[in-house]
Amino acid sequence: MTDIIQEKYQAAPHQPGVYLMKDAKGKILYVGKAKSLKKRLASYFVKKQNHDPKTAALIELIKDFDTLTTASDHEAFILESNLIKEHNPKYNVILKDGKNYPLLRIDLNEPYPAIQKVRKIKNDKALYFGPYSSAASVNRTLKQIQKIFRLRKCKQTQFKNRSRPCLNYQIKACLGLCCNAVPEEEYRKTVQDAVLFLKGKSGQVVKKLKIEMKEYAVKQEFEKAAQLRDTMFAIENVMERQSVVSPDLKDRDVMALAAAKGRAVVTVLVIRSGRLIDTAHYHLELGFKEPLEILSAFVDQYYRDNVFLPSFILLNQEIDNTEMIEQMLTVKKGKKVVISVPVRGEKRRLKEMAMINAQRELDKRLQKEEEERAAILMLKDLLQMEQLPERIECFDNSNLAGQDPVSGMVVFKNGRPFKEGYRKFIIRDQDIQDDYAYMYQVLERRFLKDTDEMPFPDLLVVDGGKGQLGMAMAVLKDLKLEGRFCVAGLAKKNEAKGETHDKIYIPNRSNPLNTNPSLKALYLLQQVRDEAHRFAITFQRRRREKRSETSVLDSVPGIGPKKRQMLLRHFKGIARIKGASLEEIAELPGMNEDLAHAVKQVLQE
């Protein structure tokens, strides 16, 4: 224990509050709460003998800490939640997958509201539905909505400026509002039905449509009655695929935690009007909390941005601060929210269903990790490395006939993509295509970085055979990096020679390695190379498209670099400029009607 920590620990009060663990650079590693700060800190700095590996690893990193006292345990809970949200500490349980979860958005303030897929909730008084567990889940729901209700999904600029209906109208996925005279009141009824459907109130929508269908039939407006009948049948087909799991037809979320070997999965069964409409699995960053605390942290974070709150939340185990969380959710919903751990009847059956699914998902995760670990061990033995290749880097260059040369670097950690480590390089000062010059420049720029900023890899993979491997070794020799890490080249198989697998080359060996006993290791390197290839090509294509867009605007008389940048920045691309009206373009700074007309004419041509 350092002198700073010893001094602060001695001064810590026997009061409720929050503590913030920091590393040598003052970065917050972990935020926790306690009924007695003194006792909780003692568990870190005094009673050291029974720490689990995770807590022991955290303690090694702690060089300082701060405490904030509160008047009650309730205030400590709220403060802890806010600090985790603000600082996003590395070792706390954080509900994330490196991205924001997708949502659906409908703005009822617009005369003809559209349904959109978004990633963030804004304070704009629109309705948001979700978050959905994956892009596949939200896309499936969006497809159902378009098929059943045919709401518009084009953006506002396109909607205003279309001269004829788009493909969605042709395939009967849109009412064609842009060109067909659909009364606003009639469309708004359809939107309200879609909102009920998204809330899980499909039964209410069907009842409502039946009444309207009969009314149209009495008026002998059989075409409208037939349209409502088709809509009703489509909703009923969706309802048939949704299991009825709760006979009382209430809205519930059922959550179950499964944890083992330092990993945890929370499965959420989303039940609306008694029907199971979605099953979501969340893989958590455990941090240093116990299973009892993990589910509590998950519930708090899950409903922090979730726009829909059920009245009942069923859990598979007790959590900390149940009453506090209930109070917070009740205030947010405006109605009573109950959190419980059922022990009998239908609710217990739902809890057990969630537990089975959570355990199955965790088993799949652990099995996948074991396979990845086996591939890394196999790769270590194949390449005769002294340590495991836990960090693998691979570079790939991409250009089109020597134009717009770029390079992409991908990183795999413990056998899986580590996208935070990906880097893009624009090749500079190279007028002719020269793979060696590209490689030299990129490797130099990458490996001259401070290792604190970007650690060296355990293994560098070069896309190519002996020639490319030799070039890489020459570059590393010039940079005085020989022997700092392992290097391997991966060459495509030559099917004309009867080769069945790609080939791995290593320095100081003329023939490729025998990979027949180590195919898992070979497949891992192929995955790394293919990801680098995809990453580099995607980057190069975007650069080329951007240059193409720029060159189009350069041909417009009166449009110089500043106006070009202003147009692209405002409309976010050529497609949106093309869809904008003359008035929208002309009203921008430095533009007028003549320039707007010239822009539209060139883009249309």
C-alpha positions in Angstrom: 0.0 0.0 0.0 1.5 3.4 -1.0 1.8 6.2 1.5 -1.0 8.1 -0.3 -3.4 5.2 -0.1 -2.5 4.5 3.5 -3.1 8.1 4.5 -6.5 8.3 2.7 -7.6 4.9 4.0 -6.9 6.0 7.6 -9.0 9.1 7.0 -11.9 7.3 5.4 -15.2 7.7 7.4 -17.6 5.0 8.6 -20.3 6.5 6.4 -22.2 5.6 3.2 -20.7 6.9 0.0 -18.9 6.3 -3.2 -15.2 5.5 -3.9 -13.3 6.0 -7.1 -10.2 3.9 -7.8 -7.5 5.5 -9.9 -4.4 4.4 -11.8 -1.0 6.0 -11.9 -2.2 8.6 -14.5 -5.2 9.5 -12.4 -7.6 7.7 -14.7 -10.7 6.3 -12.9 -10.6 2.5 -13.1 -13.6 1.6 -10.9 -16.5 3.3 -9.1 -18.1 1.5 -6.2 -20.5 2.3 -3.3 -20.6 1.2 0.3 -22.7 1.6 3.4 -19.4 2.1 5.3 -16.6 3.4 3.2 -14.0 2.4 5.8 -15.1 -1.2 5.8 -15.3 -1.5 2.1 -11.9 0.0 1.5 -10.5 -2.3 4.1 -11.6 -5.3 2.0 -9.2 -3.9 -0.7 -6.2 -2.6 1.2 -6.2 -4.5 4.5 -7.7 -8.0 4.0 -5.7 -9.1 1.0 -5.5 -12.8 1.5 -8.8 -14.0 0.0 -9.1 -11.9 -3.1 -10.2 -13.5 -6.3 -7.9 -13.0 -9.4 -10.0 -10.1 -10.8 -9.9 -8.1 -7.6 -6.2 -8.9 -7.1 -5.5 -7.6 -10.6 -7.4 -4.4 -9.9 -5.6 -3.7 -6.7 -2.2 -4.0 -8.5 -3.3 -1.1 -10.7 -4.7 1.2 -8.0 -2.3 4.0 -7.1 -4.8 6.4 -5.6 -8.5 6.8 -4.7 -11.1 9.4 -3.8 -14.2 9.1 -1.6 -17.5 11.0 -1.7 -19.7 10.7 1.4 -23.5 10.8 1.1 -26.3 11.1 3.6 -27.8 7.7 2.9 -27.2 4.4 1.0 -29.9 5.5 -1.4 -28.0 8.7 -2.3 -24.8 6.5 -2.7 -26.6 4.3 -5.2 -27.7 7.2 -7.3 -24.3 8.9 -7.2 -22.6 5.6 -8.2 -24.9 5.2 -11.1 -24.3 8.8 -12.3 -20.5 8.5 -11.9 -20.4 5.2 -13.9 -22.4 6.9 -16.7 -20.1 9.9 -16.7 -16.7 8.2 -16.5 -17.4 4.8 -18.1 -14.8 3.1 -15.9 -12.9 0.1 -17.4 -13.6 -2.3 -14.5 -17.3 -1.6 -13.9 -20.1 -3.6 -15.3 -21.0 -1.6 -18.4 -23.9 -2.6 -20.7 -22.4 -2.1 -24.1 -21.1 -3.9 -27.1 -19.0 -1.1 -28.4 -22.0 0.5 -29.9 -25.4 2.1 -29.1 -28.3 -0.3 -29.4 -30.7 0.4 -32.3 -34.1 2.0 -31.8 -37.1 2.9 -34.0 -38.2 6.5 -34.1 -41.6 8.1 -35.1 -42.1 11.9 -34.9 -45.8 12.5 -34.4 -45.2 16.3 -34.8 -44.7 15.9 -38.5 -47.9 15.9 -40.8 -46.8 12.5 -42.4 -44.5 10.8 -39.8 -41.9 8.4 -41.1 -40.4 5.4 -39.2 -36.7 5.6 -38.9 -33.9 3.4 -37.5 -31.6 5.4 -35.1 -28.9 4.8 -32.6 -29.4 7.7 -30.2 -32.4 9.2 -28.3 -32.7 12.9 -28.7 -34.8 15.3 -26.7 -37.1 16.1 -29.7 -40.5 14.9 -28.4 -40.5 12.0 -30.9 -41.6 8.5 -30.0 -38.8 6.0 -29.6 -39.1 2.2 -29.4 -36.4 -0.1 -28.2 -33.6 -0.5 -27.7 -33.5 -3.7 -29.8 -31.0 -6.3 -29.0 -29.4 -6.3 -32.5 -29.6 -4.8 -35.9 -31.2 -8.1 -37.1 -34.0 -7.7 -34.5 -34.7 -4.0 -35.4 -34.6 -4.8 -39.1 -37.1 -7.7 -38.6 -39.5 -5.4 -36.8 -39.1 -2.6 -39.3 -39.8 -5.1 -42.1 -43.0 -6.2 -40.4 -44.1 -2.6 -39.9 -43.5 -1.7 -43.5 -45.3 -4.8 -44.8 -48.3 -4.3 -42.5 -48.8 -0.5 -42.3 -46.8 0.7 -45.3 -45.5 3.9 -43.5 -43.1 6.1 -45.4 -39.5 5.6 -44.7 -37.8 8.0 -47.0 -36.1 11.1 -45.5 -37.8 14.5 -45.4 -35.7 15.9 -48.3 -36.6 13.0 -50.6 -40.2 13.1 -49.5 -40.6 16.7 -50.5 -38.9 16.5 -53.8 -40.0 13.2 -55.4 -41.8 13.4 -58.7 -42.8 9.8 -58.8 -43.2 7.0 -56.2 -40.1 5.0 -55.3 -39.6 1.2 -55.4 -41.1 0.8 -51.9 -44.5 1.9 -53.4 -44.1 -0.5 -56.3 -43.6 -3.5 -54.0 -46.4 -2.3 -51.7 -44.2 -1.4 -48.8 -45.3 2.2 -48.8 -48.5 4.2 -49.4 -46.7 6.5 -51.8 -47.5 9.7 -49.9 -45.0 11.7 -51.9 -47.2 11.4 -55.1 -50.6 10.0 -54.0 -53.2 12.2 -52.3 -53.5 10.3 -48.9 -55.5 12.4 -46.4 -53.4 13.4 -43.4 -56.1 12.2 -40.9 -56.3 8.8 -42.6 -52.5 8.4 -42.5 -52.3 9.4 -38.9 -54.7 6.6 -38.0 -52.4 4.1 -39.6 -49.5 5.6 -37.7 -51.4 5.2 -34.4 -52.0 1.6 -35.2 -48.3 1.1 -35.9 -47.5 2.7 -32.5 -49.8 0.3 -30.7 -48.2 -2.6 -32.7 -44.7 -1.5 -31.6 -45.9 -1.3 -28.0 -47.0 -4.9 -28.2 -50.7 -4.1 -28.3 -51.4 -6.1 -31.5 -54.7 -7.5 -30.1 -56.0 -4.0 -29.7 -55.1 -3.1 -33.3 -56.9 -6.2 -34.6 -60.1 -5.3 -32.7 -60.0 -1.8 -33.9 -59.4 -2.8 -37.5 -62.4 -5.3 -37.4 -64.7 -2.5 -36.3 -63.5 -0.2 -39.1 -63.7 -3.0 -41.7 -67.3 -3.6 -40.8 -68.1 0.1 -41.0 -66.6 0.3 -44.5 -68.5 -2.8 -45.6 -71.8 -1.3 -44.4 -71.0 1.8 -46.5 -70.2 -0.5 -49.4 -66.6 0.8 -49.6 -65.4 -2.7 -50.2 -61.9 -1.7 -51.5 -61.0 0.0 -48.2 -62.6 -2.9 -46.2 -60.4 -5.3 -48.1 -57.3 -3.3 -47.4 -58.1 -3.4 -43.6 -58.8 -7.1 -43.9 -55.3 -7.7 -45.4 -53.7 -5.6 -42.7 -55.6 -7.5 -40.0 -54.5 -10.9 -41.4 -50.9 -9.7 -41.6 -50.9 -8.7 -37.9 -52.6 -12.0 -36.9 -49.8 -13.9 -38.8 -47.2 -12.0 -36.7 -49.1 -12.8 -33.5 -49.2 -16.5 -34.4 -45.4 -16.5 -34.5 -45.2 -14.8 -31.1 -45.6 -17.3 -28.3 -48.3 -16.7 -25.7 -46.3 -17.2 -22.5 -48.4 -15.3 -19.9 -52.1 -16.0 -19.7 -52.8 -12.8 -17.7 -51.8 -10.8 -20.9 -49.6 -8.3 -18.9 -46.4 -6.5 -20.0 -43.3 -8.0 -18.4 -39.6 -8.1 -18.8 -38.0 -11.3 -17.4 -34.2 -11.2 -16.7 -31.9 -14.0 -15.8 -28.2 -13.9 -15.1 -25.8 -16.8 -15.8 -22.1 -16.4 -14.8 -19.1 -18.7 -14.9 -15.3 -18.6 -15.5 -15.3 -14.8 -15.3 -18.0 -14.4 -17.9 -21.7 -13.4 -17.6 -24.8 -13.3 -19.8 -28.1 -11.6 -19.0 -31.0 -12.9 -21.0 -34.1 -10.6 -21.3 -37.5 -12.0 -22.4 -39.6 -9.1 -23.6 -43.3 -10.0 -23.0 -46.0 -7.6 -24.2 -49.7 -8.3 -23.7 -48.7 -11.9 -22.6 -46.8 -12.6 -25.8 -43.1 -13.2 -26.1 -42.0 -10.6 -28.8 -38.2 -10.7 -28.4 -35.4 -12.5 -26.6 -32.2 -10.6 -26.1 -28.8 -11.8 -24.8 -26.3 -9.3 -23.3 -22.7 -10.2 -22.8 -21.4 -8.1 -20.0 -18.0 -6.7 -19.1 -17.9 -8.1 -15.6 -15.5 -5.7 -14.0 -15.0 -6.6 -10.4 -18.5 -7.1 -9.1 -20.0 -10.3 -7.7 -23.0 -11.9 -9.5 -25.3 -10.4 -6.9 -24.2 -6.9 -7.9 -23.9 -7.6 -11.6 -27.7 -8.0 -12.2 -28.4 -4.9 -10.1 -26.0 -2.9 -12.2 -27.5 -4.3 -15.4 -31.1 -3.4 -14.4 -30.1 0.1 -13.6 -28.2 0.6 -16.8 -30.7 -1.2 -19.0 -33.6 1.0 -18.1 -31.6 4.2 -18.0 -32.2 4.8 -21.7 -35.0 2.4 -22.4 -38.0 4.4 -23.4 -40.6 1.7 -22.5 -41.0 0.4 -19.0 -43.2 -2.6 -18.1 -45.0 -2.6 -14.9 -43.5 -5.9 -13.8 -39.8 -7.0 -13.9 -39.1 -10.6 -13.0 -35.5 -11.6 -12.0 -33.9 -15.0 -11.3 -32.1 -13.7 -8.2 -32.3 -11.0 -5.6 -30.4 -7.7 -6.3 -29.0 -4.9 -4.3 -31.1 -1.8 -3.8 -34.4 -3.3 -5.1 -36.5 -0.7 -3.5 -34.4 2.2 -4.7 -34.5 1.0 -8.3 -38.2 0.4 -8.1 -38.7 4.0 -6.9 -36.5 5.4 -9.7 -38.4 3.4 -12.4 -41.8 4.3 -10.9 -40.9 8.0 -11.1 -39.8 7.5 -14.7 -42.8 5.5 -15.8 -45.4 7.5 -13.8 -46.9 4.3 -12.6 -45.9 1.6 -10.1 -43.1 -0.7 -11.2 -42.6 -3.9 -9.3 -39.3 -5.9 -9.3 -39.6 -9.5 -7.9 -38.1 -12.9 -7.9 -41.0 -15.3 -8.4 -41.1 -18.7 -6.5 -44.2 -20.3 -7.8 -46.8 -20.5 -10.7 -46.5 -19.0 -14.2 -44.1 -16.3 -13.2 -41.6 -18.9 -11.9 -42.0 -20.8 -15.2 -41.0 -17.6 -17.1 -38.1 -17.1 -14.8 -36.8 -20.6 -15.4 -37.3 -20.1 -19.2 -35.0 -17.1 -19.0 -32.5 -19.0 -16.9 -32.3 -21.9 -19.4 -31.7 -19.5 -22.3 -29.1 -17.5 -20.3 -27.2 -20.6 -19.4 -27.3 -21.9 -23.0 -26.0 -18.6 -24.4 -23.2 -18.5 -21.8 -22.2 -22.1 -22.6 -22.0 -21.1 -26.3 -19.8 -18.1 -25.4 -17.4 -20.2 -23.2 -17.2 -22.9 -25.9 -16.3 -20.3 -28.5 -13.6 -18.9 -26.2 -12.2 -22.3 -25.7 -12.0 -22.9 -29.4 -10.3 -19.5 -29.9 -7.8 -20.3 -27.1 -7.1 -23.7 -28.7 -6.4 -21.9 -32.0 -4.0 -19.5 -30.4 -2.1 -22.3 -28.6 -1.9 -24.2 -31.8 -0.5 -21.1 -33.6 2.1 -20.6 -30.9 3.3 -24.2 -31.4 3.2 -24.0 -35.2 5.3 -20.8 -35.3 7.5 -22.0 -32.4 6.8 -18.8 -30.5 8.0 -18.2 -26.9 4.8 -16.6 -25.8 1.1 -16.7 -26.9 0.2 -14.6 -29.9 -2.5 -12.7 -27.9 -2.2 -9.6 -30.0 -2.0 -10.2 -33.8 -1.6 -7.3 -36.3 -2.1 -7.5 -40.1 -1.7 -4.8 -42.8 -3.2 -4.7 -46.2 -2.7 -2.1 -48.9 -5.3 -1.1 -51.5 -5.3 1.1 -54.5 -7.0 1.4 -57.9 -4.4 1.5 -60.7 -2.1 3.4 -58.3 -4.7 6.0 -57.4 -5.8 6.7 -53.8 -3.4 4.2 -52.2 -4.3 3.4 -48.6 -3.5 0.8 -46.0 -5.6 -0.8 -43.3 -4.3 -2.3 -40.0 -6.5 -4.8 -38.1 -5.8 -6.2 -34.6 -7.0 -9.5 -33.2 -6.8 -9.9 -29.4 -7.2 -13.4 -28.0 -8.4 -14.7 -31.3 -11.1 -12.2 -32.0 -11.2 -8.8 -33.8 -10.3 -5.8 -31.5 -11.8 -3.0 -33.5 -10.6 -0.3 -31.1 -7.1 -1.1 -32.3 -7.9 -0.8 -36.1 -6.0 2.0 -37.9 -6.3 3.6 -41.4 -3.3 4.9 -43.3 -3.3 7.2 -46.3 -0.2 6.5 -48.3 1.6 9.8 -48.8 4.0 11.1 -51.6 3.8 8.0 -53.8 3.0 8.8 -57.4 3.5 5.2 -58.8 2.4 1.9 -57.5 5.1 0.4 -55.3 4.2 -2.2 -52.8 7.5 -2.1 -51.0 7.3 1.7 -50.6 3.8 1.4 -49.3 4.8 -1.3 -46.8 7.9 0.6 -45.6 5.9 3.8 -45.1 3.0 2.2 -43.2 5.2 0.0 -41.0 7.4 2.9 -40.2 4.5 5.1 -39.2 3.0 2.3 -37.2 6.0 1.1 -35.3 7.5 4.5 -34.5 4.5 5.2 -32.2 5.0 5.2 -28.5 4.4 1.7 -27.1 2.3 3.2 -24.3 0.0 4.5 -27.1 0.0 1.3 -29.1 1.8 -1.8 -27.8 3.8 -4.0 -30.2 2.1 -7.1 -31.4 3.1 -10.6 -30.5 2.7 -11.5 -34.1 2.8 -9.5 -37.3 1.0 -11.1 -40.3 2.1 -10.1 -43.8 -0.3 -10.8 -46.7 1.8 -12.7 -49.2 4.6 -15.3 -49.6 8.4 -15.2 -49.3 8.7 -12.0 -51.3 6.4 -9.9 -49.2 7.8 -11.5 -46.0 11.3 -10.6 -47.1 10.2 -7.0 -47.7 8.6 -6.8 -44.2 11.8 -8.1 -42.6 13.9 -5.6 -44.5 11.7 -2.8 -43.2 11.9 -4.0 -39.6 15.7 -4.3 -39.9 15.9 -0.7 -41.0 13.8 0.3 -38.1 15.9 -1.8 -35.8 12.9 -3.9 -34.7 14.2 -7.3 -35.7 13.4 -9.9 -33.0 11.0 -7.6 -31.1 8.0 -9.8 -32.2 7.3 -12.7 -34.5 6.5 -12.2 -38.2 4.8 -14.6 -40.6 3.6 -14.4 -44.3 0.4 -15.9 -45.5 0.2 -16.8 -49.2 -2.8 -18.0 -51.2 -2.9 -21.6 -52.3 -2.0 -22.5 -55.9 -4.8 -24.8 -57.0 -3.1 -25.4 -60.3 -0.3 -27.2 -58.4 -2.8 -29.2 -56.4 -2.5 -27.2 -53.2 -5.5 -27.5 -50.9 -4.6 -24.9 -48.2 -3.0 -21.5 -48.0 0.7 -21.4 -47.0 2.4 -19.9 -44.0 6.0 -18.7 -44.4 8.3 -17.7 -41.6 11.8 -15.9 -41.7 14.9 -18.0 -42.4 12.9 -20.9 -43.9 12.4 -21.4 -47.7 9.5 -23.8 -47.6 6.1 -23.1 -46.1 5.2 -24.7 -42.8 3.3 -28.0 -42.7 -0.2 -26.8 -41.5 -2.1 -30.1 -41.9 -1.9 -30.9 -38.2 -2.7 -27.2 -37.3 -5.6 -26.2 -39.5 -7.2 -24.2 -36.7 -4.1 -22.0 -36.5 -4.2 -21.6 -40.3 -7.9 -20.7 -40.3 -7.2 -18.0 -37.6 -4.5 -16.4 -39.7 -6.8 -16.5 -42.8 -9.5 -14.8 -40.8 -7.1 -12.0 -39.7 -5.9 -11.6 -43.3 -9.4 -11.5 -44.8 -10.5 -8.9 -42.2 -7.5 -6.7 -43.1 -8.3 -7.1 -46.8 -12.0 -6.1 -46.2 -11.0 -3.2 -44.0 -8.5 -1.8 -46.5 -10.7 -2.2 -49.5 -13.7 -0.5 -47.8 -11.5 2.4 -46.8 -10.1 2.8 -50.3 -13.5 2.6 -51.9 -14.8 5.4 -49.6 -11.8 7.6 -50.4 -12.4 7.0 -54.1 -16.1 7.8 -53.8 -15.3 11.0 -51.9 -12.9 12.1 -54.6 -15.5 11.2 -57.3 -18.1 13.3 -55.5 -15.7 16.2 -55.2 -14.7 16.1 -58.9 -18.4 16.3 -59.9 -18.9 19.5 -58.0 -15.6 20.9 -59.3 -17.1 20.9 -62.8 -19.9 23.3 -61.7 -19.1 26.9 -62.9 -18.9 29.2 -59.9 -18.4 26.4 -57.3 -15.0 26.6 -55.8 -13.4 24.6 -52.9 -15.1 26.5 -50.1 -18.6 26.3 -51.6 -18.0 22.6 -52.5 -17.1 21.8 -48.9 -20.0 23.8 -47.6 -22.5 21.9 -49.8 -21.1 18.5 -48.9 -21.0 19.4 -45.2 -24.5 20.7 -45.2 -26.2 18.0 -47.2 -23.8 15.2 -46.2 -23.2 13.8 -49.7 -24.0 14.1 -53.4 -27.2 12.0 -53.2 -28.8 14.5 -50.8 -27.7 17.5 -52.8 -29.3 15.9 -55.8 -32.6 15.3 -53.8 -32.7 18.9 -52.4 -34.8 21.6 -53.9 -33.5 24.7 -55.7 -34.7 26.8 -52.8 -32.8 24.7 -50.2 -29.6 25.0 -52.2 -30.0 28.7 -53.0 -30.6 29.8 -49.4 -27.2 28.6 -48.2 -24.4 31.2 -47.6 -22.8 32.3 -50.8 -25.3 30.6 -53.0 -28.1 32.0 -55.2 -30.7 30.7 -57.6 -28.4 30.6 -60.6 -25.7 28.7 -58.8 -28.3 26.3 -57.4 -29.7 25.7 -60.9 -26.2 25.0 -62.2 -25.5 22.5 -59.4 -28.8 20.7 -60.1 -28.2 20.6 -63.8 -24.7 19.1 -63.5 -25.9 16.5 -61.0 -28.8 15.5 -63.1 -26.6 15.0 -66.1 
